[in-house]
């Protein structure tokens, strides 16, 4: 699959994950989020940045929802629940968030 963005063809797999991670940019992330009906807020970006950092700087780690909840609780200084991160990324914070973050599709089962 592919789509056009800023005059460039962006290749994706059947589930919409980027085939070439170098195609990723914040502008592309915003475009991908909009196609999912999401307007990225600073909290969305906190999760996207966390997922990118974990993947790029920790040997390809792809945190699950439980780890996202803990990391965002620490970052935001409040108790964050699974419901809170699912409100931001309703199709699964680790998977939908990871797709918008330009990461490959996670092969683990479940999101929590």
matplotlib code that plots the C-alpha trace (Angstrom):
import matplotlib.pyplot as plt

x = [0.0, 1.0, -0.3, 0.8, 2.2, 3.8, 4.5, 6.1, 4.8, 4.9, 5.0, 3.2, 2.4, -1.2, -1.9, -0.6, 2.9, 5.7, 8.0, 10.8, 11.2, 13.2, 9.9, 8.7, 8.4, 6.3, 4.2, 3.7, 2.7, 0.1, -1.2, -1.5, -3.2, -5.7, -6.6, -7.4, -9.6, -7.0, -5.7, -2.3, -2.0, 1.1, 0.0, -0.2, 3.3, 4.6, 3.5, 4.8, 8.2, 8.3, 7.6, 10.2, 12.8, 12.2, 12.5, 15.4, 17.5, 16.7, 17.4, 14.0, 12.0, 8.2, 6.6, 3.1, 0.2, 1.2, 4.6, 3.1, 0.8, 3.6, 5.9, 3.1, 2.2, 5.9, 6.1, 2.7, 3.0, -0.4, -1.9, -2.6, -4.8, -5.2, -8.5, -6.5, -4.1, -6.9, -8.7, -5.7, -5.1, -8.4, -7.1, -4.4, -1.8, 1.1, 0.0, -1.8, 0.7, 3.6, 2.2, 1.8, 5.3, 6.6, 7.7, 7.3, 4.3, 4.7, 4.3, 3.6, 0.1, -2.2, -1.7, -1.6]
y = [0.0, 3.6, 7.1, 10.6, 13.1, 16.4, 15.2, 12.0, 8.4, 6.9, 3.1, 1.2, -2.3, -3.6, -2.2, 1.3, 1.0, 2.7, 0.5, 3.0, 4.7, 7.5, 8.7, 9.7, 13.3, 15.2, 16.5, 13.0, 11.9, 14.7, 13.6, 9.9, 10.9, 13.1, 10.1, 8.3, 11.2, 12.3, 15.9, 15.5, 17.3, 17.6, 14.4, 12.5, 13.8, 12.7, 9.1, 9.3, 10.7, 8.0, 5.2, 6.6, 6.9, 3.4, 1.9, 4.0, 4.1, 0.8, -1.8, -1.8, -2.0, -1.4, -0.7, -2.2, -0.2, -1.0, 0.5, 3.6, 4.1, 4.0, 6.3, 8.8, 8.8, 9.6, 12.3, 14.0, 13.7, 12.2, 8.8, 7.7, 4.8, 2.6, 4.5, 7.7, 6.5, 4.7, 8.1, 9.5, 6.4, 4.5, 1.7, 0.8, 3.2, 0.9, -0.1, 3.0, 5.2, 3.2, 3.5, 7.2, 7.3, 5.7, 2.4, -1.1, -3.1, -4.8, -8.6, -9.1, -10.2, -8.0, -4.4, -4.6]
z = [0.0, -0.4, -0.2, -1.4, 1.1, 0.2, -3.3, -2.2, -2.3, 1.2, 1.2, 4.0, 4.8, 4.7, 8.2, 7.4, 9.1, 7.3, 5.2, 5.3, 8.8, 7.2, 5.6, 9.1, 10.1, 12.6, 9.7, 8.4, 11.9, 12.1, 8.7, 9.7, 13.0, 11.1, 8.9, 12.1, 13.3, 15.9, 16.4, 18.1, 21.4, 23.6, 25.5, 22.2, 21.3, 24.8, 23.9, 20.3, 21.6, 24.3, 21.7, 19.3, 22.0, 23.3, 19.8, 18.5, 21.6, 23.3, 20.7, 19.0, 22.2, 21.7, 25.0, 25.7, 27.1, 30.7, 30.2, 28.4, 31.3, 33.8, 31.7, 31.2, 34.9, 35.7, 32.9, 33.7, 37.5, 37.9, 38.1, 34.5, 33.8, 30.7, 29.9, 29.7, 27.0, 25.1, 24.9, 23.1, 20.8, 20.8, 18.5, 21.1, 22.3, 21.6, 18.1, 16.8, 18.6, 17.2, 13.7, 14.0, 15.5, 12.3, 13.9, 12.5, 13.5, 16.9, 16.7, 20.4, 21.4, 23.3, 24.3, 28.1]

ax = plt.figure().add_subplot(projection="3d")
ax.plot(x, y, z, "-o")
ax.set_aspect("equal")
plt.show()
